[in-house]
Each structure stands twice: as C-alpha cells, then as structure tokens.
C-alpha cells in the first residue's frame, strides 16, 4: 500500500475553491483541485473581483470601522438563525485577507468611497469595506493562468480608475490596450490568476476538464469519482458554484421571471446533487444574487448565451426602466439585488415587471456606455430606436400612453432635482454611481432628446444561493445537524446563509473566500 497520503480534493476553481485549496496546502495537506471546464476561475473570473470585508485594517480608509459596527449593519439583513455564520465571517475575514496577501501575489486596494448597499442602516459604511486590487502581471505567473476565463467586453481597469474617468471618452485607452498586450489584468481575472499562482506555489495540483461526479462515504468521505476514475481522498471540498445553468432546478426554485445568468456555464448544480446524495440538509434554494441583465445577440460564453450585467448604467442620468405598461417600478440606481427583486415581484396576475425595458435618449448615448453598444457609433440593430417616445413604445410593445406619461413625469422630476416616486439619487449609494457633473442630483437627467432608444432588461442572477447547510468551518450537515465527515461546501455550492440580503459590493466573494479559508484549514486539522 502506498505511503503517500490521500489528497484533499477541491472541486471548482473559483475564488472560494482556490482559497480553500491554498489554505489546506499551506497547512501541509496534499491537495488536488479539479475543474470541470477547460477554463479556470468559474464565476469569480467573470466578476469585478472586489472583496467586501468589514474592519479589514487595511490602509486607505477615510473613516474608522469596527466589527461592532459591521455586526450592527448586518443584524436584520442576514437571517438570525445563522448568526454564528455571521460571527465567523466577521472574526475571520481580515485573517483571510492577510493569508491571501501572504501566500499569493494579490494585493488588495481599499475603495475609500464605495458605499455599502444600504447606507442608511445603522452601522453602514460609505467606504473602506470594499477592496479592489492593484493591477496584476499575469506574465510573471504560472502558465496555468493563461486558462483563466475572460468575460465579454473585458477592460483591465481598476475601480479607482473608473471613479476618475467614468465616461468612455475619458478612458485612458492607450493604457488599457498596453495592459492587454503586456498581460496586466484587474478584476476577477486578476484575482483568480493570483490565487492560481499562490495555489501552484503551495503545491496544489490543478486539473482542468475534470468533473467531480460523486463521493464515497463509509461512513466518512473516503473516495471521489472524477469522470470514470475513482480515487481515494482524505476529504472533499465542494466549490462547484450554484445551479444557475440547470433549467429544471431554476424552474423548481426561482421566480418565474428569472431568465438570465452571468454565472459560469459549468454551474449546473453538481455540488448540490452530490451533497444531497450524502444526506445533506439544504437551505436558501429559492434565493440568488439577483441582477438585471442584457443579452447582446451573438455573444456567447463557451457555447452558452452571454448575458451582461447592468450596474453602472442604471445610475446614469437620461434613462429609466419601465414595465410593459410603460410605468417605472423601482429606483433604477439602487443596488442590483434590489432591482432584481422588483423585477420578479409577483401578484395575482403574474410578474407585472417582466418584461422590463431600459428607455434612454441620444444624450445618454453620447455620454454613457451600454454593454454591447459601441460608444459614439450608431446603435446596433438589436437596440430599438425611434424619433418619438410614442413611436418607440409601438416598436417595443409598451403601452404608448403609459410610456408618454411616465417620460413626461420623469422629465418634470428632473427639472426639480428630486424623484418623488422612487427617490432615485437620495442615497449615498445611488449618487456614487451617478454623474458628478449633473447638478443638483447626479442620477437625474431628462429623457427628452431624440432619437429615443430602448433595450430589453432581463431578470437574472450572478449566482444562485441554495445548497447544503454547513457549519462555520464549511462542513456539510445533515437535517439532524450531524456533520457529514469529510465533506465540505463553500461559496455558492453551499447554502449561502445570507438569505435574500446583499449587503455590499464584493460581499459574495468576501464571504465565499472567508469560508473557503476556514474549510481549507479545517480539512488539514481534521475538523
């Protein structure tokens, strides 16, 4: 019998899985990380790569922060039954940051003015909890980083640079193109690449195109099946993402209006099915990280339709979102999770805000970007265009009287500087994404200059939240609360215990990476 110890198996190469693998390897475990896709990074690589950790202790803050303040902020946002998970995150998040900085080339950079998503809540911060990164040189890393997936429309731009530039005609395109040529990256691409580099340095073996299909319990985890091969393992950490691309699971659990996802095409619920076969309890299956999205015809991601997130665009002036009745239904500039909730809110007649449309004018086109629409050029065929609001309504299929009334009321609100209907521009978060040159309200601007435009907005996710329930070390639990020994789940492969809440930019990754770190430590220690 071989004296080589069985490896800890990590399934999934997103940020949570990579941190878990790195933590286990740094503790002395032999680690094998498998990724079902030919590309690395999962949904993390497609993301902005920002990480939210309160009381992080990093320089660059403009105001003090504390664990107590963060706890106050999260109380009432997160379900009370998972208070122990909240405490584990708050206690270990800063330690995770230090670990990543010590073991990888990733360098966190504080976003001093990027607010929490609910800045009026007690304990909220108007900046300093969200962390971006310094640009990373992928050319200096392991050749494996060439396999990190790249999102559509990718630009290697930091958050601080976006804050300075904001408008496409002010982007330093020479710098961005030079970065592309030199292998300098930012966002989720850079985060994943740095974590891959750290994992390889620590001795983690990484295999792509290798799908975990099952685990063997007798009664603890003793083997894993990867494709047609079964190997002995010391433990398994599920970091396979959610079930965004499994149509049956989405139809069973998610609101009917959900039509799009920005998640990795490999997120089909592998971890959920494996955990359920092992007797795991599940939770939060009806929740997701909601996102209004846009489909650009012809764009694909590994053979699947590619959907683009609408984040900054909704905060810009000179655009509104309406339903088929031609009515606004939400503060368009509010956090995307809240806009998503409004889009799939149902009543006795179904989902009145599905379909939804973004309506904008030529003033918007001249100043602000829209995914898939060339800046400064003619609108592509998939963007509706008309010389009047009423004509536009007819082309889109929106009630013409309703849209005319809505646009007229919006333009009057812009003249006063206040949105009485939904309060767009009232919050610090809204204003952060607006146009500072527009006074007195950076989020308000009339839709009054022809031609007028519209695009379909789809209710979507950037990740599902449902999966196996775990303890604070990531160990999977049964319905009776007993641990499934040797089986762990992290990130969106686990029951994301935050409920329907989305507290701040980077919260998905901050929490996922923290519990990946805890799971990696636990498997090494035998926890």
Buried (B, 14 or more C-beta within 10 A) or exposed (E): EEEEEBBBBBBBBBBBBBBBBBBBBBBEBBBBBBBBBEBBBBBBBBBBBBBBBBBBEBEBBEEEBEBEBBBBBBBEBBBEEBBEBBBBBBBBBBBBBEBBBEBBBBBBBBBBBBBBBBBEBEBBBBBBBBBBBBBBBBEEBBEBBEBBBBBBEBBBBBBBBBBEBBBBEEBEEEBBEEBEEEBBBBBBBBBBBBBBBBBBBBBBBBEBEBBBBBBBBEEEBBBBBBEEEBEBBBBBBBBBBBBBBBEEBBEEBBBEBBBBBBBBBBBBBBBBBBBBEBBBBBBBBEBBBBBBBBBBEEBEBEEEBBBBBBBBBBBBBBBBBBBBBBBBBBBBBBBBBBBBBBBBBEEEEEBBBBBBBBBBBBBBBEBBBBBBBEBEEEBEEBBBBBEEBBBBBBEBEBBBEBBBBBBBBBBEBBEEEBBEBBBBBBBBBBBBBBBEEBEEBBBBBBBBBBBBBBBBBBBBBBBBBBBBBBBBBBBBBBEEEEBBBBBBBBBBBBBBBBBBBBBBBBBBBBBBBBBBBBBBBBBBEEB
